[in-house]
Amino acid sequence: MEWILENIAGLAIVIFEFIGVAIIIWSGITGFLKWLKHDSNTGVYLARGLAMGLEFKMGSEILRTVVVREWKEIGIVAGIIALRAALTFLLHWEIKEEEKSSGHK
């Protein structure tokens, strides 16, 4: 039973990592294209995309706690989760500030 859970978690980790990276790449490319067009919402769009991508990657790290075996690995995963949570928080704060300054909701 434990073997099945580890394999399912391992597959989900890879899928979430892939989705997170794909969202970040897509947001970066479309953000760059919006920037070239001098779109005033470029910063908000890019920050939202980065935040969404980081949330998927954070989900994969949380799932990774299911398959780690040693306390050292748990500490590393916890550190990664904390850093990604801080980045996500800062991005959401930046989005709110950008929306306030540009008058968008």
SULMOBEL-V401114 format. One record per residue. RES is the residue in three letters. SS is DSSP state (hx for helix, st for strand, lp for the rest). D_CENTER is the distance of its C-alpha to the mean C-alpha in whole Angstrom. Layout:
res=RES ss=SS d_center=D_CENTER
res=RES ss=SS d_center=D_CENTER
This chain:
res=MET ss=lp d_center=30
res=GLU ss=hx d_center=28
res=TRP ss=hx d_center=28
res=ILE ss=hx d_center=27
res=LEU ss=hx d_center=24
res=GLU ss=hx d_center=23
res=ASN ss=hx d_center=23
res=ILE ss=hx d_center=21
res=ALA ss=hx d_center=18
res=GLY ss=hx d_center=18
res=LEU ss=hx d_center=18
res=ALA ss=hx d_center=15
res=ILE ss=hx d_center=13
res=VAL ss=hx d_center=14
res=ILE ss=hx d_center=13
res=PHE ss=hx d_center=10
res=GLU ss=hx d_center=9
res=PHE ss=hx d_center=11
res=ILE ss=hx d_center=9
res=GLY ss=hx d_center=6
res=VAL ss=hx d_center=8
res=ALA ss=hx d_center=10
res=ILE ss=hx d_center=8
res=ILE ss=hx d_center=8
res=ILE ss=hx d_center=11
res=TRP ss=hx d_center=13
res=SER ss=hx d_center=12
res=GLY ss=hx d_center=13
res=ILE ss=hx d_center=16
res=THR ss=hx d_center=17
res=GLY ss=hx d_center=16
res=PHE ss=hx d_center=19
res=LEU ss=hx d_center=21
res=LYS ss=hx d_center=21
res=TRP ss=hx d_center=22
res=LEU ss=hx d_center=25
res=LYS ss=lp d_center=26
res=HIS ss=lp d_center=26
res=ASP ss=lp d_center=24
res=SER ss=lp d_center=23
res=ASN ss=lp d_center=20
res=THR ss=hx d_center=18
res=GLY ss=hx d_center=16
res=VAL ss=hx d_center=15
res=TYR ss=hx d_center=14
res=LEU ss=hx d_center=12
res=ALA ss=hx d_center=11
res=ARG ss=hx d_center=10
res=GLY ss=hx d_center=8
res=LEU ss=hx d_center=6
res=ALA ss=hx d_center=5
res=MET ss=hx d_center=5
res=GLY ss=hx d_center=3
res=LEU ss=hx d_center=1
res=GLU ss=hx d_center=4
res=PHE ss=hx d_center=5
res=LYS ss=hx d_center=5
res=MET ss=hx d_center=6
res=GLY ss=hx d_center=8
res=SER ss=hx d_center=9
res=GLU ss=hx d_center=10
res=ILE ss=hx d_center=12
res=LEU ss=hx d_center=14
res=ARG ss=hx d_center=15
res=THR ss=hx d_center=17
res=VAL ss=hx d_center=19
res=VAL ss=hx d_center=20
res=VAL ss=lp d_center=21
res=ARG ss=lp d_center=24
res=GLU ss=lp d_center=25
res=TRP ss=hx d_center=24
res=LYS ss=hx d_center=23
res=GLU ss=hx d_center=20
res=ILE ss=hx d_center=19
res=GLY ss=hx d_center=20
res=ILE ss=hx d_center=17
res=VAL ss=hx d_center=15
res=ALA ss=hx d_center=15
res=GLY ss=hx d_center=15
res=ILE ss=hx d_center=12
res=ILE ss=hx d_center=10
res=ALA ss=hx d_center=12
res=LEU ss=hx d_center=11
res=ARG ss=hx d_center=7
res=ALA ss=hx d_center=9
res=ALA ss=hx d_center=11
res=LEU ss=hx d_center=9
res=THR ss=hx d_center=7
res=PHE ss=hx d_center=11
res=LEU ss=hx d_center=12
res=LEU ss=hx d_center=10
res=HIS ss=hx d_center=12
res=TRP ss=hx d_center=15
res=GLU ss=hx d_center=15
res=ILE ss=hx d_center=15
res=LYS ss=hx d_center=17
res=GLU ss=hx d_center=20
res=GLU ss=hx d_center=19
res=GLU ss=hx d_center=20
res=LYS ss=hx d_center=23
res=SER ss=hx d_center=25
res=SER ss=hx d_center=25
res=GLY ss=lp d_center=26
res=HIS ss=lp d_center=23
res=LYS ss=lp d_center=22
